Amino acid sequence: MSELEVVKIKTGSPYEEKVSYSRVTMVGDMIFVANTAGIDYKTRVMSPDPREQTLQCFRNIEAALASVGAGLADVVRSRVAIPRAEDREAVMAVLGEKFRGIDPASTITATPLAGEYRVEIEVTAHRGVGKAQARYVRIDI
């Protein structure tokens, strides 16, 4: 049996050190991206607009996935926190645009977030799944 590859990606955020976490943890081909806010981490600027924050979340997530040789098409699960009900439609519209054709399992919650954060997104991916042919099955539940 070959040794399992484990990679932990750090971005230099002070919270990674303070709270002891990684932006990305890859175990084999499984990739876990930590809760990601809609802030531009280089400029520390965050738009007050929920759509713009969601788009920035995706830019951050796509960069995190790219750091381990994966992309948005490899996402198999998402968890989305939307603290304000009035932001739901704007955030969900971006989710629909970005995940169309990828269709990950998804959970959306209305949970409080600190400060002016309007959305946070966490994803799980499997490197290479975006190249696989998905089989869709419809069930009645």
Sequence and secondary structure as in RCSB ss.txt:
>XXXX:A:sequence
MSELEVVKIKTGSPYEEKVSYSRVTMVGDMIFVANTAGIDYKTRVMSPDPREQTLQCFRNIEAALASVGAGLADV
VRSRVAIPRAEDREAVMAVLGEKFRGIDPASTITATPLAGEYRVEIEVTAHRGVGKAQARYVRIDI
>XXXX:A:secstr
     EEEE    HHHHHHT  SEEEETTEEEEEEEESSBTTTTB  S HHHHHHHHHHHHHHHHHTTT  GGGE
EEEEEE   GGGHHHHHHHHHHHHTTT  EEEEE    STT   EEEEEEETTGGGS         
